[in-house]
Amino acid sequence: MPEQLSVFDIVANASLLVQAVLVVLALASIVSWMMIFQRWFFLRRVVNEVDEFEDHFWSGIDLRQLYSELDGHDDLTGIETMFVSGFKEYVRLSEQSGAEIDSIMQGVQRGMRVALTREEERLGTHLVFLATVGSTSPYIGLFGTVWGIMNSFRSLANMSQATLASVAPGISEALIATAMGLFAAIPAVISYNRFSARVDVLMKRYEAFSDEVTSILHRAAQARISKA
Amino acid sequence: MLIAVRYYSLPLLMALIVHAFALAALYGGWNPSKDVRVIKPQIVHSTLLVLQPKAQPRRPPPPQPRAQEAPPTPEVTKPEPKAQEEPPKVDREAERRRKEREAQQQRLAELARASFDQALATESSALALGNDEVVARSYQLGIYQLVVANWSRPPSARNGMQARLMVELIPTGEVIGVTIVESSGNSAFDRSAETAVRKARTFEVPIESAVFERYFRRFSLLFRPEDLLR
């Protein structure tokens, strides 16, 4: 009995196109796993930061004091940036004499929306890449498979006696490409779904937080104007 | 750039570890074991041998229900009218009839039981006898096929030629002797048959020594490959 073909021998003897497909898929898989880990750590960190900041925010601290604590720092987290930009707008507009409540609140909301959009962008980076890998790598793998099977059948046509042994290595080689494509795609799809759900949850929290800040500032502005 | 390195070096490392594991699993799992266990197909040979003795005992039981069914009918119909006509005289006669009937019934039941027992005995003995024979026959078939597989047809062989060989085996199945008992008339054919047996060298034989001694220690093989010639 001849020695069994190892998968590495098969890949080494595969046609150039199949090898190229395999390389592309391997790279896609490695990069997507890298993104998966990076996003995983990142989102976990962001959730922790949001939890921490909300605790701090609702601990009864004076908002001016919180603002002065945070303002000027470079490494603000997303939710902190949102608060700071909203509050900065509020301070700036309310210091102008004769400003109306509506225009102040509009300014605050605008400032926070900008921060929110930037934060959404930051949360969603690489997710598009994962989605792309998840949806296209099966096709890339399939392309390699179809090409390999095409070749093995073509070589079969040239043989006088067709045996299973003459086509089997070619088909095996070709199927590796599909396997590779699925190997790259499955984790990418799963993690894309997971992470996008997490980003959605985080965005909901941000929005709720920005609404809360707006209403607090609205109340403060009203009290100030009625006092004046 | 520095930030990118800080953020992505650990994930990249972990991704590479994941792939290294996958590759290792692939490398380890691809060649499970070199010693492939070949399960030899056992020759399953079914014949009607077992069915025939079974069919015989089935036949005797039917009389039993029939014998039991028959008596009850007179029992219900006959005594009643007579009992109504003259009660005192009937008393004795009815008793006599009843006894007679009982005796008859008992006899019938005994007969049925005896026939059933007998049938059972014949069936079990046929089964015991048949088992060995069925086993032997399946091995014989295997031996014959092996001989045929090893046979190379001489040019002078014709359809319908047959040679009877006496083959001697030892319990391991090795051939220790082949002689031609009945020639086909064509010496080339005879020789080819003998060579086929010698070339086979070892046959599959049953492990049970009783079966071996009875059927395979020394047996004659009728070699008639007529269906093989085209």
Interface residues (C-beta under 8 A of the other chain):
Chain A: M1 Q4 S6 V7 F8 A26 S29 I30 V31 W33 M34 M35 I36 F37 Q38 F41 F42 F183
Chain B: Y7 Y8 L10 P11 L12 M14 A15 L16 V18 H19 A22 L26 Y27 W30 N31 K34 V36
